[in-house]
């Protein structure tokens, strides 16, 4: 019995065909990391519909600014105060120089407000009696759209005294000391008196008006200068508020006493050791300029003059050697007893 062809051929003289290699399988894709819900929400809130969100923010800021610009606010400011006074009276109460106010209005107007542009409050006191004067909002002129909500203080106290005139002396004030050996001999303001005006009570206690200090430090010569007057508060002069002051500087005159100066014996051919003087010392007083006296003191010597031929004991006058001209001298005692020594 014969076998089928496919069975006999397949097993004889032919090796079975090699099986082809199958390609390696690709690794499975890694799963994408899952975003947390919070991060996804933040990302969407920031970057989704950016244009629309930007437009919304601009509109919101615009509305905020418009609303807040028109909202009323308040700020503080200062306003100066001036006075119009009667001609026959003097204000003797303390002056109020400024008041503080509170200004209310829209912020866009307040930002442009400058207190330095406000006119001063003028208090017309020409017919006002002594007492309290009110400061009211109508005295202050604000820019349009602004109002005043408070004023501090709201009143100012005023008191008057009768205005009078009086003639008083001018007293020049000096500062410092002249050079050593010199003194201020005379101070002469020109004019010597001035007419002043002021409150009756103030002028009643005013006997003179002083000048500003005039420096004389180190001066050795006379000079002339202008000096301003120091007027009390509320007092004014009829003429100029300064005067010319003449300052005379001269050498200082002094009197200096030099006690206990030993008397020397002088004479031709005389040996002073062979003579006695009683009293042996005298007091010498010098009068003159300070510099001359100081210079003379070192060279002075009281002396008596005798003759070698006359050996009698006698009284003689005491003189002073080395005395410069212009110096006055006084000796006490003026005469001493001179005789030969033992």
C-alpha positions as CSV (number, residue, x, y, z in Angstrom):
1,X,0.0,0.0,0.0
2,X,1.6,3.3,-1.0
3,X,1.8,6.3,1.2
4,X,0.5,9.7,0.3
5,X,3.2,11.9,-1.4
6,X,3.2,14.6,1.1
7,X,4.0,12.1,3.8
8,X,7.0,10.4,2.0
9,X,8.7,13.5,0.6
10,X,8.4,15.5,3.8
11,X,10.5,13.0,5.8
12,X,13.3,12.2,3.3
13,X,16.4,14.1,2.3
14,X,15.2,17.6,3.4
15,X,15.5,19.2,6.7
16,X,12.6,21.1,8.0
17,X,12.8,24.8,7.5
18,X,14.0,27.1,10.3
19,X,11.3,29.0,12.0
20,X,11.9,32.8,11.6
21,X,12.5,34.8,14.8
22,X,9.7,36.9,16.0
23,X,10.5,40.7,16.7
24,X,10.8,41.6,20.4
25,X,7.7,43.2,21.7
26,X,7.9,47.0,22.4
27,X,7.7,48.0,26.0
28,X,4.4,49.3,27.1
29,X,4.2,53.2,27.2
30,X,4.7,54.7,30.6
31,X,1.5,56.1,32.1
32,X,1.5,60.0,32.2
33,X,1.7,61.4,35.7
34,X,-1.6,62.4,37.0
35,X,-1.9,66.2,37.9
36,X,-3.3,66.9,41.3
37,X,-6.7,68.7,41.2
38,X,-5.3,71.7,43.1
39,X,-2.5,72.3,40.5
40,X,-4.9,71.8,37.7
41,X,-7.3,74.4,39.2
42,X,-4.4,76.9,39.7
43,X,-3.2,76.4,36.2
44,X,-6.6,77.0,34.8
45,X,-7.3,80.0,36.9
46,X,-4.1,81.7,35.8
47,X,-3.8,80.7,32.1
48,X,-7.2,79.9,30.8
49,X,-8.9,82.8,29.0
50,X,-6.0,85.1,29.8
51,X,-7.3,87.9,27.6
52,X,-10.7,87.9,29.1
53,X,-9.3,87.9,32.6
54,X,-7.0,90.8,31.9
55,X,-9.8,92.8,30.6
56,X,-11.9,92.1,33.6
57,X,-9.0,93.2,35.9
58,X,-8.7,96.5,34.1
59,X,-12.4,97.1,34.4
60,X,-12.4,96.3,38.1
61,X,-9.4,98.7,38.7
62,X,-11.1,101.4,36.7
63,X,-14.4,101.1,38.7
64,X,-12.4,101.1,42.0
65,X,-10.6,104.2,41.1
66,X,-13.7,106.0,39.9
67,X,-15.6,105.0,43.1
68,X,-12.8,106.0,45.4
69,X,-12.0,109.2,43.6
70,X,-15.4,110.6,44.2
71,X,-15.5,109.6,47.8
72,X,-15.3,112.5,50.3
73,X,-12.3,112.7,52.6
74,X,-10.9,115.1,55.2
75,X,-7.5,116.7,55.6
76,X,-6.0,119.3,58.0
77,X,-4.5,122.6,56.9
78,X,-3.2,125.9,58.5
79,X,-4.3,129.4,57.6
80,X,-2.5,132.6,58.7
81,X,-4.2,135.4,60.5
82,X,-3.6,139.2,60.0
83,X,-5.1,142.1,61.8
84,X,-6.6,145.5,60.9
85,X,-6.2,147.7,64.0
86,X,-7.7,151.0,65.1
87,X,-5.4,154.1,64.8
88,X,-5.9,155.3,68.3
89,X,-5.5,151.9,70.1
90,X,-2.9,149.2,70.5
91,X,-3.6,145.5,70.7
92,X,-2.1,144.3,74.0
93,X,-3.5,140.8,74.0
94,X,-1.5,137.9,72.6
95,X,-1.8,137.7,68.8
96,X,-3.0,134.5,67.1
97,X,-0.7,133.9,64.1
98,X,-2.6,131.0,62.5
99,X,-5.6,128.6,62.9
100,X,-5.9,124.9,62.0
101,X,-8.9,123.9,59.8
102,X,-10.3,120.6,58.6
103,X,-11.2,120.5,54.9
104,X,-13.6,118.0,53.4
105,X,-14.2,117.1,49.7
106,X,-13.6,114.6,46.9
107,X,-10.1,113.1,47.0
108,X,-9.3,114.2,43.4
109,X,-9.8,117.8,44.5
110,X,-8.0,117.4,47.8
111,X,-5.0,116.1,46.0
112,X,-4.7,119.4,44.2
113,X,-5.3,121.5,47.3
114,X,-2.3,123.5,48.7
115,X,-2.7,125.3,52.0
116,X,0.0,127.8,51.0
117,X,-2.3,129.2,48.4
118,X,-5.0,130.2,51.0
119,X,-5.4,133.9,51.7
120,X,-4.8,134.9,55.3
121,X,-7.7,135.5,57.6
122,X,-8.1,139.2,58.2
123,X,-9.6,140.2,61.5
124,X,-10.9,143.8,61.2
125,X,-10.7,145.1,64.8
126,X,-11.2,148.8,64.0
127,X,-14.6,148.8,65.7
128,X,-14.3,145.6,67.8
129,X,-14.7,145.9,71.6
130,X,-12.5,144.1,74.1
131,X,-13.5,140.4,74.3
132,X,-13.8,137.4,72.1
133,X,-13.8,137.6,68.2
134,X,-15.2,134.6,66.3
135,X,-13.5,133.0,63.4
136,X,-16.1,131.7,60.9
137,X,-15.8,129.6,57.8
138,X,-16.9,132.5,55.6
139,X,-13.6,134.2,56.4
140,X,-11.7,131.4,54.6
141,X,-11.9,131.1,50.8
142,X,-11.5,127.5,49.6
143,X,-11.3,126.2,46.1
144,X,-14.6,125.0,44.6
145,X,-15.9,121.7,45.8
146,X,-14.2,121.9,49.3
147,X,-15.9,122.8,52.6
148,X,-14.6,123.5,56.1
149,X,-15.8,121.1,58.8
150,X,-13.9,122.5,61.8
151,X,-11.7,125.5,62.9
152,X,-9.4,125.5,65.9
153,X,-9.5,127.8,67.7
154,X,-12.8,129.2,66.8
155,X,-12.3,132.5,68.7
156,X,-9.5,134.8,69.6
157,X,-9.4,137.1,72.6
158,X,-8.6,140.8,71.9
159,X,-7.7,143.6,74.4
160,X,-6.7,147.2,73.7
161,X,-4.9,150.0,75.3
162,X,-4.8,153.7,74.4
163,X,-2.0,154.6,71.9
164,X,0.2,157.5,73.2
165,X,3.5,159.1,72.3
166,X,6.5,159.8,74.5
167,X,10.1,161.1,74.1
168,X,12.7,158.8,75.7
169,X,16.5,158.7,75.9
170,X,18.7,156.4,73.7
171,X,21.1,154.1,75.7
172,X,23.9,152.6,73.7
173,X,25.0,149.1,74.8
174,X,28.7,148.1,74.4
175,X,30.2,144.6,74.3
176,X,33.8,143.6,75.2
177,X,36.7,145.6,76.4
178,X,39.2,147.9,74.6
179,X,42.8,147.0,74.3
180,X,44.9,146.8,77.5
181,X,45.7,150.3,78.7
182,X,42.6,151.9,77.0
183,X,39.1,152.6,78.2
184,X,35.9,153.9,76.7
185,X,35.9,157.5,77.7
186,X,32.5,158.5,76.2
187,X,29.5,157.1,74.4
188,X,27.4,159.6,72.6
189,X,24.2,158.5,70.6
190,X,23.0,160.8,67.9
191,X,20.2,161.7,68.4
192,X,20.2,161.4,72.1
193,X,16.4,161.1,72.4
194,X,13.7,159.7,70.1
195,X,9.9,159.8,70.0
196,X,8.2,156.5,70.4
197,X,4.5,155.4,70.1
198,X,2.8,152.5,71.8
199,X,0.4,151.4,74.5
200,X,0.0,153.8,77.4
201,X,0.8,151.1,79.9
202,X,4.0,150.0,78.1
203,X,5.3,153.5,77.7
204,X,4.7,154.4,81.3
205,X,7.4,152.0,82.4
206,X,9.8,152.9,79.5
207,X,12.5,155.4,80.4
208,X,15.0,154.7,77.6
209,X,15.5,152.6,74.5
210,X,18.6,150.5,74.1
211,X,20.6,149.9,71.0
212,X,22.0,146.6,69.8
213,X,25.4,145.8,71.4
214,X,28.3,147.6,69.8
215,X,31.6,145.6,69.9
216,X,34.6,147.5,71.4
217,X,36.8,144.4,72.0
218,X,40.5,145.2,71.4
219,X,39.8,148.9,70.3
220,X,42.5,151.5,70.8
221,X,41.0,154.4,68.9
222,X,37.7,156.3,68.9
223,X,35.1,155.3,66.2
224,X,31.6,156.0,65.0
225,X,29.0,153.4,64.0
226,X,25.3,152.9,63.3
227,X,23.3,150.8,65.8
228,X,19.7,149.5,65.5
229,X,17.3,150.2,68.4
230,X,15.8,147.4,70.5
231,X,12.2,148.4,70.7
232,X,9.8,146.6,73.1
233,X,6.9,144.7,71.5
234,X,4.2,147.0,70.3
235,X,6.4,150.1,70.4
236,X,7.5,151.9,67.3
237,X,9.6,155.0,66.5
238,X,8.4,158.1,64.7
239,X,11.6,158.2,62.6
240,X,14.4,155.8,61.7
241,X,14.8,152.7,63.9
242,X,18.6,153.2,64.2
243,X,21.0,155.9,65.5
244,X,24.6,156.9,65.0
245,X,26.8,156.2,68.1
246,X,30.2,157.9,68.7
247,X,32.5,155.9,71.0
248,X,35.5,157.8,72.4
249,X,38.4,155.4,73.3
250,X,41.3,156.9,75.3
251,X,44.3,155.8,77.3
252,X,43.4,154.6,80.8
253,X,44.5,157.0,83.6
254,X,45.5,155.3,86.8
255,X,47.0,155.9,90.2
256,X,49.4,153.3,91.5
257,X,51.0,153.3,95.0
258,X,54.4,151.7,95.5
259,X,55.0,151.4,99.3
260,X,58.3,150.8,101.1
261,X,60.8,151.9,98.4
262,X,64.4,152.2,99.8
263,X,65.9,155.7,99.5
264,X,69.3,155.8,97.9
265,X,72.1,158.4,98.6
266,X,73.5,160.2,95.6
267,X,76.4,162.7,95.3
268,X,79.8,163.2,93.7
269,X,82.4,161.2,95.5
270,X,79.9,160.0,98.0
271,X,80.0,156.5,99.4
272,X,76.4,155.7,100.2
273,X,77.4,153.0,102.7
274,X,78.8,155.8,105.0
275,X,75.4,157.6,105.2
276,X,72.2,156.9,107.0
277,X,68.7,157.9,105.9
278,X,65.8,158.1,108.3
279,X,63.3,156.8,107.5
280,X,65.1,154.5,105.1
281,X,62.0,153.8,103.0
282,X,59.3,156.0,101.5
283,X,56.0,155.4,99.7
284,X,55.9,156.6,96.0
285,X,52.5,157.1,94.3
286,X,52.4,157.5,90.4
287,X,49.6,159.0,88.4
288,X,49.4,158.8,84.6
289,X,48.4,156.5,81.8
290,X,48.3,152.8,82.6
291,X,51.0,151.8,80.1
292,X,53.3,154.7,81.1
293,X,52.9,153.9,84.8
294,X,53.6,150.2,84.3
295,X,56.7,151.0,82.3
296,X,58.0,153.5,84.8
297,X,57.6,151.3,87.9
298,X,60.6,149.1,86.9
299,X,63.0,152.1,86.6
300,X,62.0,154.3,89.5
301,X,64.4,155.0,92.4
302,X,63.8,157.5,95.2
303,X,67.0,159.3,96.1
304,X,68.5,162.0,98.3
305,X,71.5,164.1,97.2
306,X,74.3,165.0,99.5
307,X,77.8,166.6,99.2
308,X,80.8,164.8,100.5
309,X,82.1,168.1,102.1
310,X,78.9,168.5,104.2
311,X,78.9,165.9,106.9
312,X,76.1,167.5,108.9
313,X,73.0,165.6,109.8
314,X,70.1,167.4,108.1
315,X,66.7,167.1,106.4
316,X,66.7,166.9,102.6
317,X,64.1,166.5,99.9
318,X,63.5,163.1,98.4
319,X,63.3,163.0,94.6
320,X,62.7,160.2,92.1
321,X,65.1,159.2,89.3
322,X,63.9,157.5,86.1
323,X,60.5,159.2,86.0
324,X,59.3,159.6,82.4
325,X,57.5,162.8,81.3
326,X,53.8,163.0,81.8
327,X,53.8,161.0,85.0
328,X,52.7,162.6,88.3
329,X,54.5,161.5,91.5
330,X,53.9,161.9,95.2
331,X,56.4,160.9,97.8
332,X,55.6,160.2,101.5
333,X,57.4,161.5,103.4
334,X,58.7,164.2,101.1
335,X,61.8,164.9,103.4
336,X,64.1,162.5,105.3
337,X,67.0,163.0,107.7
338,X,70.4,162.3,106.3
339,X,73.7,162.1,108.2
340,X,77.0,160.3,108.3
341,X,76.9,156.7,109.3
342,X,78.6,155.3,112.4
